[in-house]
C-alpha cells in the first residue's frame, strides 16, 4: 500500500533525510533499500532471480518502512495519519511523483479499506499494525511459497518461454499456485468487504506505468485494462451472479478462478500455441486444459438458481475475449455471436427436456465433455499404433475404420495428409488418422444435430437432402468466412450431395448423405487444403491479386505455376499425374482444356474475371481428387478410360443423384439421363445449351442410338462432366 503513494501538493512536516537511495557499489545498504529498489526486486522475483533468503529480507525491509515512517512523521490531532502525508513521504524520498496522482491514491486507499478496514482518508495506528503483519507475514509467506516455481509460472507469459519446460513442472507449479491463491483469497476475506470491478479497473490502470516497461507494447501488462472485463464475466459464470463486485463470501473461490484462468494461459503458451495438438505434450496438456475448463463450467452453471448460461451472458464474455486475445481461425465477434446459439442449442443439444432450454446447461456441457473425451481417447490410440502394424479391427478405432473398410479401392495418405489412390498397401499414418478422427467427430455431431429421425441420430448414419440443405443454410456464413463459397451461393448443399454421391470411394448413389460419404468428403477437403497450401509455399503468392483486401489469384499465373510443379501437386494422384504429364508433352492444347475446365467448374466467371479466390483454389484441388477417384473406380479393364459398357454400369448405380441434379426423379427418366450423361462425354457440351443451335437435333439423334454409342471417356472428358454438372 505505502509503496505506491505519490504526488500530493499538501506539504508534510520537516523530517530527517532518509538515506534510502540506490546504493553505490561497496556501500552498505540503507535500512529502506527495498523502497528505492522496489521495482528491481519485483522484476527479479518474477524473472526467478531471487532466492528465499533475499525475498524474506525484502519483505522484512518493506514492513519496516512503516515503523520508519511513524518515527519521522507526526499524526494529526486525532492520532491519525492522512493518506496524502504518507504519499508525500514516499514522493519526497523514494518514488517519482508523476505516477502517483490523486486517482491512484484514492484507489489505493479503497484497496486498503477492503484489506484492512478503517476509512479511506487516513491510516490509524491499528491500520499500520495490520499492514505490517500483511507485508511481513502474508505477502512474504505467499511469495516465498512460489519462489521455486515462479520461473515456470512466468514462462512464456511474463518472460521468455523456458527452454525444456516439462509437463510435470507445470502441473506442480499450477498445483502450488492454486493453493497460494486460495490462501490469498482468505486474506482478502478477513474484513468481509466487497470490491467493485470498476475500482479494480481504476487501480490497475493507475499501476500500469509501474508494470509496463518502456516501449514494451507486447507484454501481458500492456493490455491490463482488458483483464477486468473478462475476469468479471468469468466470475459471473463460475463464481456468483453479481456482475458489479466481488462479494466477501466469494474471495476464496474468486482467487482460485484467477489461478485456473492463468493456468489455462500457461499451458497454452508453453505446450499448445503453434503446435500440433494431436500428439505429445500438446495433446496431454490440451486434454487437461479442456477437461478442467468444462468441469468448472458445469459446476458453475449447476449451482445457479436457474441452471442456464444465457446467450446475452455469452456475448458479453466473447466481447471481453475479443479485446484481450486474438480469436481463433480469424473469426470475428459477430460470427462467434451468431454461432454460439447454433453450437449450444443445435450441435450440443441432448435428447431430453434439457434440449429445449435456450442457453448452456449442465447436461449440454456434459455432452460436450463426452464427445471431447471420445475424440481424445481415440487420438491416444492412434498415437500408440503409429509406426506399428496397424490392426484395422482394433475396437478403439472402429469409428474411423468403418469409413474405409470393405472398399474396392485402396486409399492411403501421404505424409502431409493428402489422399493417395490407388496404393499397393493399405497403410495409415498418424497424420491421416488424426484427420479422420477430427472428421469423424464433426460428422457425428452434425448428423446427430440435423437428422430428423431419432434412430438415425443415435446411429449417426445419414442425412437426407432436405436435412443437408438445412444444415448448409445454417453453415452459410461460416463457409463464406473461410472462402469456401460465395455470399450469394445458396446451392452448396446440391454440390455437396453431388460430390458425396458420385465422386468419393464411398459413394453409393442413393438419396442419402451417409456417414462414410461425409467423413470421406471432409478428408478430401483437408487433402485439397494441404495441396493448396503446398502451392502457396512453392511460390503461388507471386500470382496474388488483392481486391478490397481480399486475396485472389491470377488465372494465367496460376496455370503456369501449376504446370511448372505438376509432379508435386499431382504426385499423390498417380493415374492423374501420369495422364496430365502425357497430355502436357503430347497434346498441350487438351492439357490446357482440362485445367481451364476445372477452373471454370469452381468459378464459372473465371475467364471473364481472369482471377479466382482462395476458396476456389481449394475447390480446384478437391476436383483433381474427384478425377482420380472417378476414373479409377469405373475403369474396369484398367486402360485409363471408360467405354459405353462401363458408363452404363456406373449409371445403373448412380442414376438417382444425377436425376436430382437435373431436377427429376429417376423413375421413367432413365433414358434421358443416360443420353444426357453420355452426350457430355461424347460432345463435351450440354444438350441443354440453348446457345448451340444444332444441339437439340444432335441430342435427339444421340438418344435414339443407344445401342450404337461409341466413346472412350478419359479424364479430359470427365473435366467436361464436372464443368457441366457443376453448373446445375
N, C-alpha and C positions, 0 to 999 in steps of 0.2 A: 504494500500500500504506500508506504512512505517513499519508496524508491522512485515513484512516478510523479511526484508533485512538483509543480514549477510555474514560473511566470506570473507572479502576483504583484500588483503595484503597491499594495499596503506595506509600509516599512516594518521591519522587525527590530527587536531590541538589539543593542550593540553586543555582540558576543565575541569571545576569543576565537581567533582564526584557527581553524582545524586543519592540520596538515594531512589532507587526505587525497592529494593529487596523485597522478600516476608516478610511481617511483622510478628514479634513475637506477641503472644497474649498480649493484653493490650496496644500495641504501636499504635500510631496514623498513619494511612496510609499515605504513601508519596503522593506527588502530581501526580505521574505517576504510581500508583498502578496497573492500567489497563494493562500496558505493561508487567510487571513481572508476572501478574496473568491472562494473556490473555487467555491461553488455558483453565484454570479453569472456567473463565466466559463463554467462548464459550460452553464448555461441560455443565455447569449449565443451560445455556439458552436452549439448545436442550433437556435437561432432565427435563425441566419445573421446575427448582428450583429458577428462578429469577422472582421477581415481576416487575411491570412497573417502580417504582422509582429506583430500583437497576440497571435496564437496562439503564435508562436515564443517571444515574451518570457514568456508564461505558463508554458510547459513548461520553459524555462531556469530560471525562478524556482522551479518545483516541484522540479527536480533539485537546485538549490542548497540547498533546505531540509535535505537530508541532511547536507551539509557543515556547515551552521549547527548542526544537532543535535549532531554529533560535537564541535563546538567547545565546546559548553556542557555536554554530558553525558559522564560517565566510564564506561568499560567495567568489567565485573567482573574478578575476579582471573584469569579465563581469557581476557580480552581480548574478551569478547562483550557484546552489549547485549541485556538481557532485553526481551521483547516488551512487558511491562507498563510498562517505563520509557519506551519510545517512545510508547506510548499516553498515559501521564501527561504527557509533554512537550506533546503536542498538546492534551490536555484543559485543561492549565493555561493555555495561552496563546492557543489558536485555536478549539477546537471544543467544542460543547455535550456535556457528559459523559453526559447521559441517553440519548444514541443509542448510544454505543459500549460495549455491555455485554460481558461475558465471552464470550458465544456468538459475537457478531460478531467479536471479536478472534481467537477460535480459528479461525473460518473464513477470516479474512484471512491468518492465518499458514499455513493449509493451502494457500491460493492462492499464497502466497509460495513455499512448497516446490515446488509444481507449476511455477511460472515460473522460479525461480532456484535451486532445490535447497536444501541445508542442512537444518537441523532446524526444528521447529515451535514452539520456545520462545524462540529467540534470533535476533538478527541478528549475523552476523560481518562484519568489515571487507570481506571479499570479497562478501558479500550486498549491502552498501551500494554497492559499486562497480558490481555488476550492475544494481541498481535505478536508480542514477544514469544509466547508459547506456540502460536501458529507457525512462526518462522523457525524457531529453534527445535520444535518437535514435529509438527505435521508435515510442513514442506520438506524439512530435512529428511524425515523418515520416508516420505513418498518418493522423493527424487533419488535418494540413496538406494532404495529398493530396486530401482530400474537402472542403476549405473552400469551394471554388467550387460544389460540388454539394450541400452539406448542406441548403440551403433546399429543394431539390427532393426530397431523400431524406426529409425530415421532413414534407413537405406532406401534409396530410390524416390524419396518424397522430399525430405528437407535437405538431404545430402545426396551425393553421387551414389548410384547403386553399388552395394557392397559386393565385391568380387567373391564368387564361390559361396554365396549365402545359401544355407541349406534349409530344407523344409522343416527339419527338426528344430533348428534355431528359431525360425519364425514362429512355429507353433508354441514353443516355450516362451518366447518374448511376448506373444499375444496373450497367453495364459496369465503371465505375470502382470501385464498391462491392465487387463480386465480387473484383476484383484486390486491393484493400486487405485484404479479409477473408482471402484466401488467404495473403497475407504475414503477417497476424496469426496464422494457424494455424502458420506456420513458427516464429514467436516462441514459441508455447506448446510446440512440439515439441522445442525445443533440449535440454532436460534429460531427455527421454524419460519423463516422469511421466504416469500415468493420472489421471483426475479423476472420482470417483464422482458420480453425479447427485444423491445425497442431500446431498452437501456443496455442490453448486451451488445447490440449493434453499434450504439454510440461509443461504448468503451473500446471495442475492437478497432473502430475507425480512428479513435484517438491514439491507440497504441501502435497503429500501422507504421508510422515513421520510425519507431524504435525497432520494429521487427523486420522491415524490408531494407535490405542492403542497397546502397546507392547503385542506380542503373540496373537493378535486378527486377525485371518485369515478368520473369517466369517462375519465381519461387512460389511456394504454397501460400505465403503470407501476402503476396501481391494481389491475391484475389479474396482477401479476408472479408470484404463486405458482402461476398456472396455465400459465406458459410452459414450465416444465421438463417436465411430463408429455408434452406434445405434441412437444417437441423430442426427448425420449427415444424416443418411439415412431417418429417420423420418422427418427431416426438409425438405429434397428434396421432399418427398411425400406430406406433408401437408402445407408447407410454401412457398418454392420457389425452382427453379431448380438448383441454383448454389451449387455444391457439395463441393467446396473448402473453402467457407467462408460464414459468416453471413453478409448480406448486411445491411447498415444503415437503410434502409426502412423496414427491417424485424424484428427489435429488439422487438417491442411490441408483434407481433404475435409469435415470437420465444419463448419468456419467458412464454407466455400463453401455448404454446406447452409443455414446461418443466413442468408446473403446471399440465397439463392434464395427461401427462405420469406418473407423481408422484402420481396423484390421482388414476390411474388405479392400481398401485402398492399397494397403501394404502388400497384400497377396497379389493384387492385380499388377502393381508396378514391378514387382520382382519376379513373378512367375508366369503371368498371363499376357501382359501387354506386348503385342508384336510377335507372339509365339504361337505355335500350333497347339491349341488347347486339347487336342485329341490324344496326347501322349505325354509320358514323363511327369515331371513336377507340375507342368501347366495343367494337365488333366486332373491330378490328385488335388491340387490347390483350387482349381475351378469347381471341383465336386464339393470340397469343404465349404467354399465361399457360397455357392449357390444353395446348397442344402441348409446351411445355417441361416441364410437370409430368408428362405421360405419358412423355416421353423419359427423364426422371430415374427414374421408377418402373420403367420397363422395364429400364434399366441396373442399378438396384439389385437387382431380382429376378434378373436374368441372372447376376450374379456370386455368387449364393448356391450353396452346395454342393447343396442341394435347391431347385430353382428354382420356388418357390411361396410366395406370401404367404397365410398361413392365415387362417381365419375368426377364430380366437382373437386373432391379432395385429391384425386389422382392428377387432375390437370394442374393444380397448384404445385404438387410435388414435381411433376415433369417440368414445369416452368422454372422451378428452382434448380433442377438438374441442368437444364439448358444453359443457365447462366454460369454454372461452375465448371462443367465438363463439356467436352466435345461429344455430341450424341453419336451413337454407333451407326455405321453404314451411311453416314452423312444425312441421316433422317432429320427433317426439321420438326419443330414443335407442333405445327398444325397437323402433320401426318401422324405423329405419335398420339395426339389428342383424338384423332379420328379413329385410329386402330386400337386404342386401349379398350373401348367398349366391345369391339369386334373380338379381340382376344379373350376378354373376360367372359362375355356372355354368349359367344358363339363357339370359339375353339375350345375353351376350358369349361364349358357347361357340362354338368354331370347329369345322369339320368335319375333325377329326383326332384322333389318340390323345390329344392335349393336352386335349381337351374333357372327358375323364372324370376329370381331376385336380381335386380339390376345392380351390378357392382361386384366387387371381390368379396367372397365369403370364405369361411374356413374350409368348406368342402371343396370349393374350387381350387384353393391353394393346395389342398391335399392331392387333388387330381394332377395339378402341375408337377408336384413333387414325385408322384408315382410315375408319370411319363418321363421325367428327367432321370429318375433312378433307373428306369428300364434302359434308356439310352446309355447311361454311364456304365452299367454292368455289362452291356453288350460291347461297349468300346474297350473295356478292360479285357474281355475275352479276345477281341480282335487283336489287341496288342500282344497277348500271350501266344496267339497262333502265328503271328507274323514271323516268317523265316523258317517255320517248321512245316512238316507235312500237313496240308490242310485237310480237315475232315468235313466234308460237305454235310454229314449227318449230325454234326455237333448240335445238340438240342438248344444250346445257348445262342446259336446263330440262326435258328430256324427262320426267323422273320426276314433275314437277309437272303437265305438260301432259296426260299420259295420263289424269289424273283427270277432266279437263273437256273433252277433245276429243270430237268427234262426238256431242255431246249434242243432243237435240231442243230442250232448254231452254237459254236463255242464262242463265248465272249470273255475277253481278258482285258487288262488295263495296263497302260504303261506307267512309268514311274512318276508321272505328273497328273495321273487321274484321267487320261484320255482313253476312250474305248479302243479295242483292237479287234477287228473282225476280218477274217477268221483267225484262229490261233491253234497251234498244234496241241498245246497243253492247257488244261482248264485251271490256270493259276491265278490266284487272287493275292495282290499285295496289300500291305497295311493301308496305304493311301486310298485305294479304291474301295476297300471295305469300310473305311471311315466315312467316305462319301455316302456309301449305301446305307450306313447306319443313320446318318442325318436325314437322308431322303426318305427312308422308311418311316421314321418317326413323324416327319412332316406330312406324308401322305396318310398315315394312320390317323393323325389328328384331323385332317381335312375331311376324310371320309366319315369319321365319327360326327363331325360337325354338320355336314351337309346331306348325308343320307337320310331320306325321309322315313325309311323303314327301320325299325329297331333291330331286326335280325342282321341287316347289312351293316348297321353301325357297330354292333357287337363283334361281327366277324371281320370288320374293316375290309369288305370285299370289293365294292364297286360303287360308282355313281352313274346316274342316268344323264343324258344330255341336258335335260332341263335343270338338274341339280348342278351340273358343271357350269351352266350359264349363270345361275345364281351365285355360285362361288366366284367366278371371274368378274362378275359385276361388283361384288364386294372388294375384290382384289385390284380393281382397275387403277385406282390412284397409286397403289404401291408399284404395280407393273410399269406405270408411266414414269414414276420416280427413278426406277432402275433402267429406264430407256428400253424396256422390253417391248412396249407397244406405244403407239402414238395416242395423244389425248382423245382424238375423235374415233379411235378404233374400238368398236363395240362388238366385234365378231371374233375376238380371240378364242372364245370357247369353241367355235366351229373349227378353227385350225387346230386347236388342241385335240379335239375329237378326231379330226382327220389324221393328225400325226400319230396319235397313240393307237389308232385303229388300223393304219396302213403301213407305217414305216419303221416300227420297232420290232426287235426279235420276238417280243411277247405279244404282238398284235394278233388278235383272234377274229377281228372283223365283225364282232357282234355289236349290239346297240349300246353297250355299256363301256364306261371307262373303268377298267379293272385296276385293282391294287398294283398288280405286277406291271401293267402298262404305265401307270402313273409314276411309279418309282423309276422305271427304266427311262421314261421321258425326262425326269429330273436329272438322271445321270447323264443323259445326252446333253442336257442344258449345261451341266457343270463341265462336261468334257469339251463342249463347244466354247465355254468361257475360258478354260485353260488354254485352248488353242488360240483364241483371240488375244489372250494375254501374251502368248508366245510371239505373236505378230507384233504387238506393241513393243516388246522387249527387243525385237530384232530390227527396230527402226521404223515402224509404221507411223510413229509420231511425225516423221518427215512429211507425211501426207495430211497432216492435221489442218483443219479449217475451223476457225472459231466464228460462230454466228450468235450474237447476243449471249456470249459467254458459254454457249453450248458447243460440245466437240462434235465435229463431223469429219469424214474422210473423203478426199477427192477420188472419184472413180478411177480415173486413168492412173494416178499414182498408186492406188491400192492394187490394181491389177498387175502393175509392173512389179511391185514388192512381192505379191503372192507368187508370181511366176518365177522370180529370182530365187525364192526359197521354197519351191514347190515340194521338194522331198521332205523338208522339215515340217511343213504344215499339213501334209497328207501322209506322212510316214506311218501313222498309226492305222491308216486305212489302206492295206496293201493292194487290194484289187483296184481301187480307185486311183491310187498313186501310179500304178503301172499303166493304167488306161490313159490318164492325163499326160503322163510323160511321153507316151507313144503318140498321142494326138499333137502334142506340142511340137514334136520333131517332124511328124509325117503330114499332119493336116492342121497347121496353125489356125486356119480360119474356123474350123469346128471347135478347136480348143477355146478360141475367143467366144464362140457362141455359147458354150457351156457356162463359162464364167459370167457372161452377160445375162444369161437366163437365170442363174442363181441370184445375181444382184437384183434383177427385176422381180424375182419371187419375193424377196424380202422388202423391196421398195419399188413398187410399180412406177413411181415418178423419178427413179434414179437417173435415167437417161436425160430427162429434162433438167433436173437439178444439177447433175454431174457430181453429186456427193451423196453420202448416206451417213446415218448416225451410228453411235457406238452400239445401240441395241440391235441395229440391222447388221452390224459386223458380227455380233454374236449369232444371230439367226443364220447368217451365211455359213458359219462353221458347223452349226447344227445340221443344215441341209446337206453338207458334204457327207455326214454320217448316214443320213437317210439314203443317199445314193448308194453307199456301200452296202447297207443292210438290205435294201430292196432287191437289188440285182442278185446278191449272193443267195438270198432266201429262195428265190424263184428261178434261178438259173439251174435247172435240173440236170443238164448234161455238162455243166461246168465250163462252157465255152465263152462265158462272159457276156452272154446276151439272152434275150427271151424271145422265143418264137410264138406263133399263134396258139399252140397247144399249152405252153407254159402260162401264157397270159390268160387263157381260158380257165385253167386251174386256179390261177390267182383270183379271177373274177367270181368263180364259184364260191370262194370262201369270203371274199371281201366286197360283195355286192352292196351290202347294207350301208356302209359308210360312204361309198361313192354316191349312192342314191340320195342319201341325206344331204350331201354337198350340193346336189343338183335340185334339191327341194322336193324330192319324191320318195315314195316307199319303193322297195324292190319288187313288190307284188305286181305282176303284169307290166313291169317296166324294164325287165332284164335285157331284152333285145336292144333297146335304146342305149342302155348303159354300156353293154358290150361294144356296140358300134361307136359310141361316144369315146370310150377309153382307147380303143384300138385306132380310131381315126386320128387322135392326137399323136399317137406313136408313129403312125404312118406318114402323116402330112405335116406334123409339127404346128398345127393350127387348131383352134377351137371351132367345132361345127356351129357354135352359137355366135361366131364373129360376124356381125352384120356388115362389117366393112369389106369382107371378101365376097364379092357378088356371085362367085361361082361355087361358094361353099355349100349352099343348100342342095344344089343338084349333085355335087360330088358326094356329099354325105348321104343323100338318098340312095345313090348307086352303091356306095360302100356298104350301107346297111343291108342291101339286098344280096350281097355276095359273101355272106359269112363263111360258107364252105370253101371259098377260094382266096381267103385272106392270106397274103404273103408279106411278112416283115421280119426283121431281126433286130429287135429293140436293144440298143446299147445304152450306156449312161448318157450319151448325148440326147437320146430320145427321152430318157427319164427326166432330163432337165426341162424339157418342154412340158411334160406331165406336171411337174412341180410348179412350173410357172403358171400354167392354166388353172390347175386345181387351187393354187394359192390365191387366185383372184375370185374364187367362187364364194 
